[in-house]
Amino acid sequence: MNMMPFAHVSKMRIDRDGTFSVILMDGQNVTSAFGKEAFERTSLISSSTYLPQESRVSLQTTRGDEIFIDLPRPEDPSPLNERITVYLDQNHWSTLTNVLYDPGRVADDEERDAAKRLISLVSAKKIVLPMSAAHISETCKQADFDQRYKRALTITQLSAGWQLRDPLDLRRFELRQALAHRYRGRRLVSPVAVTLDPDALYSARDRQPSDIDDSFPPQVQWIMHVIISAGANVDTMLDAEHVPLDPSAEWVAQFQQFAEFIHDNPSTKEVKRQRTCAKFISDLGKELPEESVRAEITPDEMGDWMLNHVDNDLRKMPSLGIFREVLHEKLSDGRLRWEDNDLTDMVYLAAATGYCDYVVGERAHISHITNGIRRLGRGGRVFRNLRSFVESL
């Protein structure tokens, strides 16, 4: 696959009113109209311009802001070019937003300076700040329109199309890899975790494919899918209507109850780890049996793994190993109260710790992750604030 279909195109632009323009490399301009608006009523996108020679899309908002999105090339969906990857928890994206739009809201001078330094490193293409599906849901739930817009604009401009692959996809791969390697001697090709892949954010979930006319050549269909997906992620973040986040009350309640059970039934450290491991396996739900089928192992082999190898193999898994340790630590402390956002924080911060170069997260979960890294004997560069992260560079 190559980009030849658009080798002579400088720009392809669609405006909100449905006007479609193509500017060729020799300066010729061809314009047509779809006869209807190109974006939804609540969309804040006023135009989308594909720049094939740069492999980028420029999105203009109805408020006059511009967002550049890097697009993958077929031969390299993740052209990091030695840039380091840094995953920011939502609270640190809020700090960057405040520094850009209302610096006085960042009371800590050192934290404000660190945020400015980080933004400059991103602008200089020294650092990649991937966006995740968690960032989208956390931003979209914010009721205040102006604050939501500024945060969405900050995230989409600074992430520039870079994404953290769906943690559920990474978790499933880790299970399948462990089973396939142990019982079939196979090493699988790992999915790239920080990528421009247009389907990465929700790669483990059933999503409607882009509605693209299959009469187009395959390479054109692929390019159209990439552009539509990249624009859709931004459009979702910027939408004029907020989307309340469904609470995970049932999940919270069951883990709170299990933590209280452990607290009320003291045991040795070994038994406690066995109990929390059993809860961890239960929480995997259908992920484990489905990946055992994909790894082509037998029920007897699955039983052997559960009895004899699960703990050792989990220790090697980049994301699930961290998640299991955080779960163990939280369940072991009966004083902790489980909250609605714990599931999202644990899943995404564990994945980021396993696959990004650096993670800057909220204080409580970074503390749990730090302890987990220590128990696993791993190196890990996780930080509680932007100041300590920037100082480490």
Contacts in CASP RR format, 6 or more apart in sequence:
PFRMAT RR
TARGET T0000
AUTHOR 0000-0000-0000
METHOD contacts of the structure
MODEL  1
MNMMPFAHVSKMRIDRDGTFSVILMDGQNVTSAFGKEAFERTSLISSSTY
LPQESRVSLQTTRGDEIFIDLPRPEDPSPLNERITVYLDQNHWSTLTNVL
YDPGRVADDEERDAAKRLISLVSAKKIVLPMSAAHISETCKQADFDQRYK
RALTITQLSAGWQLRDPLDLRRFELRQALAHRYRGRRLVSPVAVTLDPDA
LYSARDRQPSDIDDSFPPQVQWIMHVIISAGANVDTMLDAEHVPLDPSAE
WVAQFQQFAEFIHDNPSTKEVKRQRTCAKFISDLGKELPEESVRAEITPD
EMGDWMLNHVDNDLRKMPSLGIFREVLHEKLSDGRLRWEDNDLTDMVYLA
AATGYCDYVVGERAHISHITNGIRRLGRGGRVFRNLRSFVESL
1 74 0 8 1.000
1 218 0 8 1.000
1 219 0 8 1.000
1 222 0 8 1.000
2 74 0 8 1.000
2 219 0 8 1.000
3 52 0 8 1.000
3 55 0 8 1.000
3 73 0 8 1.000
3 74 0 8 1.000
3 219 0 8 1.000
3 223 0 8 1.000
4 219 0 8 1.000
5 217 0 8 1.000
5 219 0 8 1.000
5 220 0 8 1.000
5 223 0 8 1.000
6 12 0 8 1.000
6 50 0 8 1.000
6 52 0 8 1.000
6 223 0 8 1.000
7 52 0 8 1.000
8 24 0 8 1.000
8 25 0 8 1.000
8 26 0 8 1.000
9 22 0 8 1.000
9 23 0 8 1.000
9 24 0 8 1.000
9 25 0 8 1.000
9 52 0 8 1.000
9 53 0 8 1.000
10 23 0 8 1.000
10 24 0 8 1.000
10 25 0 8 1.000
10 27 0 8 1.000
10 51 0 8 1.000
10 52 0 8 1.000
10 53 0 8 1.000
11 21 0 8 1.000
11 22 0 8 1.000
11 23 0 8 1.000
11 49 0 8 1.000
11 50 0 8 1.000
11 51 0 8 1.000
12 20 0 8 1.000
12 21 0 8 1.000
12 22 0 8 1.000
12 23 0 8 1.000
12 49 0 8 1.000
12 50 0 8 1.000
12 52 0 8 1.000
13 20 0 8 1.000
13 21 0 8 1.000
13 22 0 8 1.000
13 23 0 8 1.000
13 47 0 8 1.000
13 48 0 8 1.000
13 49 0 8 1.000
13 50 0 8 1.000
14 20 0 8 1.000
14 21 0 8 1.000
14 34 0 8 1.000
14 38 0 8 1.000
14 47 0 8 1.000
14 48 0 8 1.000
15 21 0 8 1.000
15 38 0 8 1.000
15 46 0 8 1.000
15 47 0 8 1.000
16 37 0 8 1.000
16 38 0 8 1.000
16 39 0 8 1.000
16 45 0 8 1.000
16 46 0 8 1.000
16 47 0 8 1.000
16 62 0 8 1.000
17 33 0 8 1.000
17 37 0 8 1.000
17 38 0 8 1.000
18 33 0 8 1.000
18 34 0 8 1.000
18 35 0 8 1.000
18 36 0 8 1.000
18 37 0 8 1.000
18 38 0 8 1.000
19 31 0 8 1.000
19 32 0 8 1.000
19 33 0 8 1.000
19 34 0 8 1.000
20 31 0 8 1.000
20 32 0 8 1.000
20 33 0 8 1.000
20 34 0 8 1.000
21 29 0 8 1.000
21 30 0 8 1.000
21 31 0 8 1.000
22 29 0 8 1.000
22 30 0 8 1.000
22 31 0 8 1.000
23 29 0 8 1.000
24 30 0 8 1.000
25 53 0 8 1.000
38 48 0 8 1.000
39 45 0 8 1.000
39 46 0 8 1.000
39 235 0 8 1.000
40 235 0 8 1.000
40 239 0 8 1.000
42 239 0 8 1.000
42 240 0 8 1.000
42 241 0 8 1.000
43 235 0 8 1.000
43 238 0 8 1.000
43 239 0 8 1.000
43 240 0 8 1.000
44 61 0 8 1.000
44 62 0 8 1.000
44 63 0 8 1.000
44 149 0 8 1.000
44 235 0 8 1.000
44 238 0 8 1.000
44 239 0 8 1.000
44 240 0 8 1.000
45 59 0 8 1.000
45 60 0 8 1.000
45 61 0 8 1.000
45 62 0 8 1.000
45 231 0 8 1.000
45 234 0 8 1.000
45 235 0 8 1.000
45 238 0 8 1.000
46 60 0 8 1.000
46 61 0 8 1.000
46 62 0 8 1.000
46 64 0 8 1.000
47 59 0 8 1.000
47 60 0 8 1.000
48 57 0 8 1.000
48 58 0 8 1.000
48 59 0 8 1.000
48 60 0 8 1.000
48 227 0 8 1.000
48 231 0 8 1.000
49 57 0 8 1.000
49 58 0 8 1.000
49 59 0 8 1.000
49 60 0 8 1.000
50 57 0 8 1.000
50 227 0 8 1.000
51 57 0 8 1.000
51 58 0 8 1.000
52 223 0 8 1.000
55 70 0 8 1.000
55 71 0 8 1.000
55 72 0 8 1.000
55 73 0 8 1.000
56 68 0 8 1.000
56 69 0 8 1.000
56 70 0 8 1.000
56 71 0 8 1.000
57 68 0 8 1.000
57 69 0 8 1.000
57 71 0 8 1.000
57 227 0 8 1.000
57 230 0 8 1.000
57 231 0 8 1.000
58 66 0 8 1.000
58 67 0 8 1.000
58 68 0 8 1.000
58 69 0 8 1.000
59 66 0 8 1.000
59 67 0 8 1.000
59 68 0 8 1.000
59 69 0 8 1.000
59 231 0 8 1.000
59 234 0 8 1.000
60 66 0 8 1.000
61 67 0 8 1.000
61 153 0 8 1.000
61 238 0 8 1.000
63 149 0 8 1.000
65 153 0 8 1.000
65 157 0 8 1.000
67 153 0 8 1.000
67 156 0 8 1.000
67 157 0 8 1.000
67 234 0 8 1.000
68 157 0 8 1.000
68 160 0 8 1.000
69 156 0 8 1.000
69 160 0 8 1.000
69 161 0 8 1.000
69 230 0 8 1.000
69 231 0 8 1.000
69 234 0 8 1.000
70 160 0 8 1.000
70 161 0 8 1.000
70 162 0 8 1.000
70 196 0 8 1.000
71 196 0 8 1.000
71 226 0 8 1.000
71 227 0 8 1.000
71 230 0 8 1.000
72 78 0 8 1.000
72 79 0 8 1.000
72 195 0 8 1.000
72 196 0 8 1.000
72 197 0 8 1.000
72 198 0 8 1.000
72 226 0 8 1.000
73 79 0 8 1.000
74 219 0 8 1.000
74 222 0 8 1.000
77 192 0 8 1.000
77 195 0 8 1.000
77 196 0 8 1.000
77 197 0 8 1.000
78 192 0 8 1.000
78 194 0 8 1.000
78 195 0 8 1.000
78 196 0 8 1.000
78 197 0 8 1.000
79 196 0 8 1.000
80 128 0 8 1.000
80 194 0 8 1.000
81 125 0 8 1.000
83 125 0 8 1.000
83 126 0 8 1.000
83 127 0 8 1.000
83 128 0 8 1.000
84 126 0 8 1.000
84 127 0 8 1.000
84 128 0 8 1.000
84 357 0 8 1.000
84 358 0 8 1.000
85 127 0 8 1.000
85 128 0 8 1.000
85 130 0 8 1.000
85 162 0 8 1.000
85 194 0 8 1.000
85 355 0 8 1.000
85 356 0 8 1.000
85 357 0 8 1.000
85 358 0 8 1.000
86 118 0 8 1.000
86 127 0 8 1.000
86 128 0 8 1.000
86 129 0 8 1.000
86 356 0 8 1.000
86 357 0 8 1.000
86 358 0 8 1.000
86 359 0 8 1.000
86 360 0 8 1.000
86 389 0 8 1.000
87 129 0 8 1.000
87 130 0 8 1.000
87 132 0 8 1.000
87 164 0 8 1.000
87 348 0 8 1.000
87 349 0 8 1.000
87 352 0 8 1.000
87 356 0 8 1.000
87 358 0 8 1.000
87 359 0 8 1.000
87 360 0 8 1.000
88 96 0 8 1.000
88 129 0 8 1.000
88 360 0 8 1.000
88 361 0 8 1.000
89 345 0 8 1.000
89 349 0 8 1.000
89 359 0 8 1.000
89 360 0 8 1.000
89 361 0 8 1.000
89 362 0 8 1.000
89 365 0 8 1.000
90 134 0 8 1.000
90 135 0 8 1.000
90 138 0 8 1.000
90 139 0 8 1.000
91 361 0 8 1.000
91 362 0 8 1.000
92 360 0 8 1.000
92 361 0 8 1.000
92 385 0 8 1.000
92 386 0 8 1.000
93 135 0 8 1.000
93 151 0 8 1.000
93 154 0 8 1.000
93 155 0 8 1.000
94 151 0 8 1.000
95 106 0 8 1.000
95 111 0 8 1.000
95 112 0 8 1.000
95 115 0 8 1.000
95 386 0 8 1.000
96 115 0 8 1.000
96 118 0 8 1.000
96 119 0 8 1.000
96 154 0 8 1.000
96 158 0 8 1.000
97 150 0 8 1.000
97 151 0 8 1.000
97 154 0 8 1.000
98 104 0 8 1.000
98 105 0 8 1.000
98 106 0 8 1.000
99 106 0 8 1.000
99 112 0 8 1.000
99 115 0 8 1.000
99 116 0 8 1.000
99 119 0 8 1.000
100 119 0 8 1.000
100 150 0 8 1.000
100 154 0 8 1.000
101 150 0 8 1.000
101 154 0 8 1.000
103 112 0 8 1.000
104 112 0 8 1.000
106 112 0 8 1.000
106 115 0 8 1.000
108 387 0 8 1.000
110 387 0 8 1.000
111 385 0 8 1.000
111 386 0 8 1.000
111 387 0 8 1.000
113 387 0 8 1.000
114 385 0 8 1.000
114 386 0 8 1.000
114 387 0 8 1.000
114 389 0 8 1.000
114 390 0 8 1.000
114 391 0 8 1.000
115 386 0 8 1.000
117 390 0 8 1.000
118 127 0 8 1.000
118 386 0 8 1.000
118 389 0 8 1.000
118 390 0 8 1.000
119 158 0 8 1.000
121 127 0 8 1.000
121 393 0 8 1.000
122 128 0 8 1.000
122 129 0 8 1.000
122 158 0 8 1.000
128 159 0 8 1.000
128 162 0 8 1.000
128 194 0 8 1.000
129 158 0 8 1.000
129 159 0 8 1.000
129 162 0 8 1.000
130 159 0 8 1.000
130 162 0 8 1.000
130 163 0 8 1.000
130 164 0 8 1.000
130 194 0 8 1.000
130 356 0 8 1.000
131 155 0 8 1.000
131 156 0 8 1.000
131 159 0 8 1.000
131 161 0 8 1.000
131 162 0 8 1.000
131 163 0 8 1.000
131 164 0 8 1.000
131 201 0 8 1.000
131 233 0 8 1.000
132 163 0 8 1.000
132 164 0 8 1.000
132 167 0 8 1.000
132 201 0 8 1.000
132 348 0 8 1.000
132 352 0 8 1.000
133 166 0 8 1.000
133 201 0 8 1.000
133 202 0 8 1.000
134 344 0 8 1.000
134 347 0 8 1.000
134 348 0 8 1.000
135 155 0 8 1.000
136 201 0 8 1.000
136 233 0 8 1.000
136 236 0 8 1.000
136 237 0 8 1.000
137 243 0 8 1.000
137 245 0 8 1.000
137 344 0 8 1.000
138 245 0 8 1.000
138 344 0 8 1.000
139 148 0 8 1.000
139 151 0 8 1.000
139 152 0 8 1.000
139 155 0 8 1.000
139 237 0 8 1.000
140 148 0 8 1.000
140 152 0 8 1.000
140 236 0 8 1.000
140 237 0 8 1.000
140 239 0 8 1.000
140 242 0 8 1.000
140 243 0 8 1.000
140 245 0 8 1.000
141 242 0 8 1.000
141 243 0 8 1.000
141 244 0 8 1.000
141 245 0 8 1.000
142 148 0 8 1.000
142 151 0 8 1.000
142 242 0 8 1.000
143 242 0 8 1.000
145 240 0 8 1.000
145 242 0 8 1.000
148 242 0 8 1.000
149 238 0 8 1.000
152 237 0 8 1.000
152 238 0 8 1.000
153 238 0 8 1.000
155 237 0 8 1.000
156 233 0 8 1.000
156 234 0 8 1.000
156 237 0 8 1.000
156 238 0 8 1.000
161 196 0 8 1.000
161 230 0 8 1.000
161 233 0 8 1.000
162 194 0 8 1.000
162 195 0 8 1.000
162 196 0 8 1.000
163 194 0 8 1.000
163 195 0 8 1.000
163 196 0 8 1.000
163 197 0 8 1.000
163 200 0 8 1.000
163 201 0 8 1.000
163 233 0 8 1.000
164 193 0 8 1.000
164 194 0 8 1.000
164 200 0 8 1.000
164 201 0 8 1.000
164 348 0 8 1.000
164 351 0 8 1.000
164 352 0 8 1.000
164 355 0 8 1.000
164 356 0 8 1.000
165 191 0 8 1.000
165 192 0 8 1.000
165 193 0 8 1.000
165 194 0 8 1.000
165 195 0 8 1.000
165 197 0 8 1.000
165 200 0 8 1.000
165 201 0 8 1.000
165 203 0 8 1.000
165 351 0 8 1.000
165 355 0 8 1.000
166 200 0 8 1.000
166 201 0 8 1.000
166 202 0 8 1.000
166 203 0 8 1.000
166 204 0 8 1.000
166 205 0 8 1.000
167 319 0 8 1.000
167 347 0 8 1.000
167 348 0 8 1.000
167 350 0 8 1.000
167 351 0 8 1.000
168 204 0 8 1.000
168 205 0 8 1.000
168 287 0 8 1.000
168 347 0 8 1.000
169 191 0 8 1.000
169 203 0 8 1.000
169 204 0 8 1.000
170 191 0 8 1.000
170 193 0 8 1.000
170 318 0 8 1.000
170 319 0 8 1.000
170 351 0 8 1.000
170 355 0 8 1.000
171 204 0 8 1.000
171 287 0 8 1.000
171 319 0 8 1.000
171 320 0 8 1.000
171 323 0 8 1.000
171 351 0 8 1.000
172 204 0 8 1.000
172 287 0 8 1.000
172 290 0 8 1.000
172 291 0 8 1.000
173 188 0 8 1.000
173 190 0 8 1.000
173 191 0 8 1.000
174 317 0 8 1.000
174 318 0 8 1.000
174 319 0 8 1.000
174 320 0 8 1.000
175 284 0 8 1.000
175 287 0 8 1.000
175 288 0 8 1.000
175 291 0 8 1.000
175 292 0 8 1.000
175 295 0 8 1.000
175 317 0 8 1.000
175 320 0 8 1.000
176 188 0 8 1.000
176 291 0 8 1.000
176 294 0 8 1.000
176 295 0 8 1.000
177 187 0 8 1.000
177 188 0 8 1.000
177 190 0 8 1.000
178 313 0 8 1.000
178 316 0 8 1.000
178 317 0 8 1.000
179 291 0 8 1.000
179 292 0 8 1.000
179 295 0 8 1.000
179 297 0 8 1.000
179 301 0 8 1.000
179 302 0 8 1.000
179 305 0 8 1.000
180 186 0 8 1.000
180 187 0 8 1.000
180 188 0 8 1.000
180 295 0 8 1.000
180 296 0 8 1.000
180 297 0 8 1.000
181 187 0 8 1.000
181 188 0 8 1.000
182 305 0 8 1.000
182 309 0 8 1.000
182 313 0 8 1.000
183 295 0 8 1.000
183 297 0 8 1.000
183 301 0 8 1.000
183 305 0 8 1.000
184 295 0 8 1.000
184 296 0 8 1.000
184 297 0 8 1.000
191 203 0 8 1.000
193 351 0 8 1.000
193 354 0 8 1.000
193 355 0 8 1.000
193 356 0 8 1.000
194 355 0 8 1.000
194 356 0 8 1.000
197 203 0 8 1.000
198 225 0 8 1.000
198 226 0 8 1.000
198 228 0 8 1.000
198 229 0 8 1.000
198 230 0 8 1.000
199 207 0 8 1.000
199 229 0 8 1.000
201 233 0 8 1.000
209 225 0 8 1.000
210 224 0 8 1.000
210 225 0 8 1.000
210 228 0 8 1.000
210 229 0 8 1.000
212 221 0 8 1.000
212 224 0 8 1.000
212 225 0 8 1.000
212 228 0 8 1.000
214 221 0 8 1.000
216 224 0 8 1.000
247 340 0 8 1.000
248 340 0 8 1.000
248 343 0 8 1.000
249 340 0 8 1.000
251 343 0 8 1.000
252 338 0 8 1.000
252 339 0 8 1.000
252 340 0 8 1.000
252 342 0 8 1.000
252 343 0 8 1.000
255 279 0 8 1.000
255 330 0 8 1.000
255 331 0 8 1.000
255 338 0 8 1.000
255 342 0 8 1.000
256 337 0 8 1.000
256 338 0 8 1.000
258 279 0 8 1.000
258 331 0 8 1.000
259 330 0 8 1.000
259 331 0 8 1.000
259 332 0 8 1.000
259 333 0 8 1.000
259 334 0 8 1.000
259 336 0 8 1.000
259 338 0 8 1.000
260 334 0 8 1.000
262 272 0 8 1.000
262 275 0 8 1.000
262 276 0 8 1.000
262 331 0 8 1.000
262 332 0 8 1.000
262 334 0 8 1.000
263 334 0 8 1.000
267 275 0 8 1.000
272 328 0 8 1.000
272 332 0 8 1.000
273 311 0 8 1.000
273 328 0 8 1.000
275 331 0 8 1.000
276 327 0 8 1.000
276 328 0 8 1.000
276 331 0 8 1.000
276 332 0 8 1.000
277 310 0 8 1.000
277 311 0 8 1.000
277 314 0 8 1.000
277 324 0 8 1.000
277 328 0 8 1.000
279 327 0 8 1.000
279 331 0 8 1.000
280 323 0 8 1.000
280 324 0 8 1.000
280 327 0 8 1.000
280 328 0 8 1.000
281 288 0 8 1.000
281 306 0 8 1.000
281 310 0 8 1.000
283 327 0 8 1.000
289 302 0 8 1.000
292 302 0 8 1.000
297 305 0 8 1.000
305 313 0 8 1.000
314 320 0 8 1.000
314 321 0 8 1.000
314 324 0 8 1.000
315 321 0 8 1.000
315 376 0 8 1.000
318 353 0 8 1.000
318 354 0 8 1.000
318 355 0 8 1.000
319 350 0 8 1.000
319 351 0 8 1.000
319 353 0 8 1.000
319 354 0 8 1.000
319 355 0 8 1.000
320 350 0 8 1.000
321 350 0 8 1.000
321 376 0 8 1.000
322 350 0 8 1.000
322 353 0 8 1.000
322 354 0 8 1.000
322 369 0 8 1.000
322 372 0 8 1.000
322 373 0 8 1.000
322 376 0 8 1.000
323 346 0 8 1.000
323 347 0 8 1.000
323 350 0 8 1.000
325 368 0 8 1.000
325 369 0 8 1.000
325 371 0 8 1.000
325 372 0 8 1.000
325 373 0 8 1.000
325 375 0 8 1.000
325 376 0 8 1.000
326 346 0 8 1.000
326 350 0 8 1.000
326 365 0 8 1.000
326 368 0 8 1.000
326 369 0 8 1.000
326 372 0 8 1.000
327 346 0 8 1.000
329 368 0 8 1.000
329 371 0 8 1.000
329 372 0 8 1.000
330 336 0 8 1.000
330 338 0 8 1.000
330 342 0 8 1.000
330 368 0 8 1.000
345 362 0 8 1.000
345 365 0 8 1.000
346 365 0 8 1.000
349 359 0 8 1.000
349 361 0 8 1.000
349 365 0 8 1.000
349 366 0 8 1.000
349 369 0 8 1.000
350 369 0 8 1.000
352 359 0 8 1.000
353 359 0 8 1.000
353 369 0 8 1.000
353 373 0 8 1.000
353 380 0 8 1.000
353 382 0 8 1.000
357 381 0 8 1.000
358 381 0 8 1.000
358 382 0 8 1.000
358 383 0 8 1.000
358 389 0 8 1.000
358 392 0 8 1.000
359 366 0 8 1.000
359 369 0 8 1.000
359 381 0 8 1.000
359 382 0 8 1.000
359 383 0 8 1.000
360 382 0 8 1.000
360 383 0 8 1.000
360 384 0 8 1.000
360 385 0 8 1.000
360 386 0 8 1.000
360 389 0 8 1.000
361 382 0 8 1.000
361 383 0 8 1.000
361 384 0 8 1.000
362 384 0 8 1.000
363 384 0 8 1.000
366 382 0 8 1.000
366 383 0 8 1.000
366 384 0 8 1.000
367 384 0 8 1.000
369 382 0 8 1.000
370 382 0 8 1.000
373 379 0 8 1.000
373 380 0 8 1.000
373 382 0 8 1.000
381 392 0 8 1.000
383 389 0 8 1.000
383 392 0 8 1.000
END
